Amino acid sequence: MSTTAHTAALRGAGLRVTAPRLATLAAVQAHPHADAETIARAVRESLGTVSRQAVYDVLNALSDAELLRRVSVGGRSMQYELHRHDNHHHLVCRRCGRLEDVPCATGEAPCLVPHEDHGFEIEIADVVYRGVCSPCRAAEAADAAGPARIAAAPGAHIVPGAPAPPVGPASTGTPQTP
C-alpha cells in the first residue's frame, strides 16, 4: 500500500491525514504483527521526535477506525496488522512466538458459530492455532541429536561427571592422528 492509498484510507475512515498516522500505517505494513513498541520505534526512525504515547494514541485511533487490527495471542503484548477485512486467523509458535496469517477454512465471517450464543449477534470469530514452527522443531531436533553424536563416537565410553579423555599422548598433549 502506498502513501496515496494510506491517505485515501484515512480520509475514507473520516480521519485527518497526519504524518504520525501515515508513518504508523507504513510501519505496520513494513512490520506485520509487530507490537506497539516496535511500531513506535519505526515511526520515530521515520519522523524523528514522536512520543510513545502519540504512537499509542494513533494505534488506538486506527484500530477503532478498522484500518488496523489488534491481534491478541495470549500472554504476549498486543500486535498489529493492517485490517484487510478478509476473515483470516493466526498460527502462533509456542516456542519463538512467530505469528503467521492463515485463511479461514470454512468461509465467511464469523465462520464459526458457538452452540450457545447467549443472545449475542456473532460478527466475527478469532481463531489462534498454537503449535511449534518448523525452524523451532529443527532446532529442537539438532539439540537432541548433539549428545547422541558424542556418545556414538567409535570407542567412546563416557561416564557422566568424569573428566574428558585425553586427546593425544599424555607426554606431548598433541592430538593423535589415525
C-alpha positions, 0 to 999 in steps of 0.5 A: 500500500502506498502513501496515496492509498494510506491517505485515501484510507484515512480520509475514507475512515473520516480521519485527518491525514497526519504524518504520525498516522501515515508513518504508523500505517507504513510501519505496520505494513513494513512490520506485520504483527509487530507490537506497539513498541516496535511500531513506535520505534519505526515511526520515530526512525521515520519522523524523528521526535514522536512520543510513545504515547502519540504512537499509542494514541494513533494505534488506538485511533486506527484500530477503532477506525478498522484500518488496523487490527489488534491481534491478541495471542495470549500472554504476549503484548498486543500486535498489529496488522493492517485490517484487510477485512478478509476473515483470516486467523493466526498460527502462533509458535509456542516456542519463538512466538512467530505469528503467521496469517492463515485463511479461514477454512470454512468461509465467511465471517464469523465462520464459526458459530458457538452452540450457545450464543447467549443472545449475542449477534456473532460478527466475527470469530478469532481463531489462534492455532498454537503449535511449534514452527518448523525452524523451532522443531529443527532446532529442537531436533539438532539439540537432541541429536548433539549428545547422541553424536558424542556418545556414538563416537567409535570407542567412546565410553563416557561416564557422566561427571568424569573428566574428558579423555585425553586427546593425544599422548599424555607426554606431548598433549598433541592430538593423535592422528589415525 
